């Protein structure tokens, strides 16, 4: 039996293919139309009866492979799922964030961000009460938007342009604390003919965070592949006395 080929797997970081940073180093124009950077939660294969082309024109209108992708809506402080076809997505590795092609574009956070995040393990190890991070955190926080201002030069007929760079932190996530773990089982991963129907995670972690919108603590069960335990930014935090306590 020939395996169905999918471009992305559970835990991969992807974005909608019109993301401006796939094509430039900075966001230009209205930042509210920038799509989120997401993590693949599930891969779904349509059955053989799925119509992918219009019967009259013969034009393609759908695909056999789609993905459930998840991102964090920072305006509501909650996770959102989207069902997207493969042709609508691109891998984060071609985003122009933290690349070192142009040394003038380096800042204090650059190492080559894409390479750094590519080294994340597929999933972190689980430990109760551990702090973990959604895989897109650093990517979303370090997006940049360029804005141009034009002003007249005093005493001259010419004008001068000034480009200002600002961080665009939409879809950024808090740090999460692990409060549970669950092994999931399924009975619908294959079609009757034995072909793959879904690729899913079997290991789910329950996370908790403070939700400032609802002014309470929220929690959710998500695939462990959505997270990393590699701290996204260096810290010089002081030693905490609780670290000396042996359980």
N, C-alpha and C positions, 0 to 999 in steps of 0.2 A: 504494500500500500504506500503510495507517495504522500509524504507529509505536506500539509498545506503550509505555504511559506508566508510568514508575516514579517514585516520590516522592523517592528518594535516589539519589545517584550515587557512583561510586567516589571515595573520599577524603573523603566527608562524615562528620561526627562525629554519632553517634547514641547513644541509650541505650534500654534496655528501658522500656516505658511506665509501669512501676510505680515508677520511680526517685523517691524522696521529694522530691528537689529540683525536680521538675517542679511540685510543688504547695505548697511551703513554702521558706523561706529556710534552714532548718536541718533536719538529720536528727534524728529523734526515735525512741527505742526502740533495738532491737538493730541496731547498725551492720553486722553480718555479713550481713544480708539485702539490703544496698544493692547493686544490680547495677553492673557496670562501665560506664564511658563508653567507647564503641567507635568504630572507624573502619571504614567500608564497604570491603571488599576486592574484592568481586565482586557483581554483580547477576545473578540467575538467573531466567529466564522458563520456567515449566513448559509442556509441550506441551499441545495441545488436548484430549488424552485424560485429563489430570489431573482426578481427581474432587475437586470442591470442596464438594459438599453430600452429606449423608447421603441414601441412596436411600429410606429408610423415612420419616424425619421431615422431610426437606427442609431441615434445619438446616445452616448453613455449618460446615465442618470443616477447610477448608484454603483456600489462595489460589494464584493463578497467579504471583505475584511473591515471591521470597524473596531474602535477602541473606546473603552470607558476611561476617560481622563479626569483627573481630580486636581483642583487648585484651591487656594485659600482666598476667599473674598474678605479683604481687610476692612471693607466698609460695614460688613455685617458680622465680622469675626466668626466665620463659619466656612466649612469646606463645601465646594460645589462640584458636582459631577456633570460631565458633558460627554455625549456620544458622538464621536467624530470618525469619519472615514479616513483611511490610510493616506489617500492622495491630498488630504487637507493639512497634513502634519509634516513637520520637519524635526529632525533631531537637534537637540540643543548644541551639539558640537560645532555647528556651523554658525552659531550666533557670534556677532562681533562684540563680545564682552570680555575684556581682559586679555585680548590677544596682544602679542608683542611685535606685530608686524611693523608698527611705527613707534619708536621709542618715545616720541614726543607725547604720545597718548598715555604713557604710564602714569600711575599715581601711587599713593602709599599702599594701596591694597593689591596691586598687580603682582602676580607671579606668573601669570598666564592662567587666568581663571578657568578657562575651558579644560585645560590639562589637569588642573587641581581637582575639579569636580569629577572629571572622568576617572579619577583614582578612588572615588568613593566605592566601598564594597557594595554589592547588590543589596545587602540589608545589614543593619547593625545587630549586635548581640543584645538579647533582652536581659534586663535586670530591673526589678521592681524599684520605683522611685528614682530612676535614672532620667537625666535630661537628654532629650534627643531633638533633632532638627529636621523639618521638612526639607527635602533635597533641593528645592528651588530657592531657599532663603537667600543665599548670597547672590545668586543671579538677579533676583528681583531687587535687592537693595542697591546693587551697583549699576543698575541701568542709568544711562545718562541722556538728558535732553538738551539739545542745543537751541538757543534762541538768539536772534540777531537784532541789534538795535542800530539805527542809522541816525547820526547827528551831524549838524553843520559845524564846520571848523570856523571858529571865531575870526572874523576879518578876511575870510577867504570864501570863494564860491564853491569850493569842494565840500564834500561830505566824507565822513569816516564811518566805517562799520565796526561794530564790536560784537564778538561772539561770546556768549555766556553759557557755561555748562552747569547743569544742576542735576542732582540725583533725583530719579523718579522711583519712589519706593512703593508704588501700587502693588498689590498682591503679596506684600511682605508678610511674613508669619512671625508669631511669637515663638519662644522656646517652649517645648512641651515636656511634661513629666509623665512617665509611664506608670500606670496604675493597674495594669492587667494584661493578660496574654491568653489567646484562644487558638486552638487548633481547629480549623474548619474542614469539614468533609462535604463531598458533593456526590450526587448521583446523576448529574446531567452534563457531563463533560464531553460526551461523544454522541454522535447521531446513531441511528439504528444500524447504519451500514459500517459503523466503526470509525468513521472519520471524525476528526477533532471538531468539537463544537465551541469550546471555550478554553482559554488558558487563564488560570486564576491563581491567587496566592492561597496557601494553606495556613500560613502563620499570620495572625492578626494581633496587633498591639492596641491596648486601650490607652489613650492619651488624655491628659487634662490640661486646661489652660484657663486663665482668667479672661472672661469675655466682657470688655468694657461697654459694649453696646447694651447687653442685657444686664450688666452689673451683677454678674454671678459667674461661678466656675462652670465651664462647659467640658464635656468629655465626648469622645467618639472612638469607635473601633475601626481601625484601618489596616490595610496590609503593611506589614513591617518593611516591605521593600520601598515604601514611600519615604522612608526616613534614613537619616545617617546619625551616627554618634560622633562624627568628626566636627568639632566646634568650628563654625564658619569664620569666626574672627578671633585673632589673638586676644588674650586677656591677661591683665596683670593683677587679677583679683588677689586679695590677701588670703592667707591660709585660714580655713574655717575650723574651729575647734571640733566640730562634729566629725571631721575626717580622721581624728585620732581615736574615735570610738570604735571598738571592735565588736561586731555583732556575734 
